[in-house]
């Protein structure tokens, strides 16, 4: 449990910091962050606060599709925004173009690692991921169709409100899936109960000894 909680908090901190790196790169941001930028521009509210408010609205959309949030869901909704604001405070705007060019891939890679950490802690998906999986479960539509539909919608709304769309947005769309495909399995904390429910057979069963409980 200690490992899982630590992994969750570290993952959420790195997630918010990675968002800040991508924003400071200035080449375009992820679809949901385009929406956040647009709403921030229209309302005058800070990036982090808008992130938290959008997460709250998305969680309300969980109700009709009967999704149940976990501890990780609520932590994601409350912490990613402030961590992004902290990152924006630590990383100044107006950096040299070469530095900004390095921030984009670094931010995308870090966000993929952060996703693996917080999802792998097994405390529940973030609000946006839960919306995607919930709609997939309720509609029966392929998950890639659901995800694409959601992200195209928020991207279009965010762009109309003045959010930044650019090569960074495309790079994020192309890179984040393959990165998460490796980081989530790598960082997922094994579930001892599920592992114990699958009996070993053959020579492996004869040699196996009970594993010490994970903390």
Buried (B, 14 or more C-beta within 10 A) or exposed (E): EEEBBEBBBBBBBBBBBBBBBBBBBBBBBBBBBBBBBBBBBEEEBBBBBBBBBBBEEBBEBBEEBEBEBBEBBBBBBBBBBBBBBBBBEEBEEEBEEEEBBBBBBBBBBBBBBBBBBBBBBBBBBBBBBBBBBBBBBEEEEEEEEBBBEBBEEBBBBBBEBEBBBBEBBEBBBEBBEEBBEEBBEEBBBEEEEEEEEEEEEEEEEEEEEEEEEEE
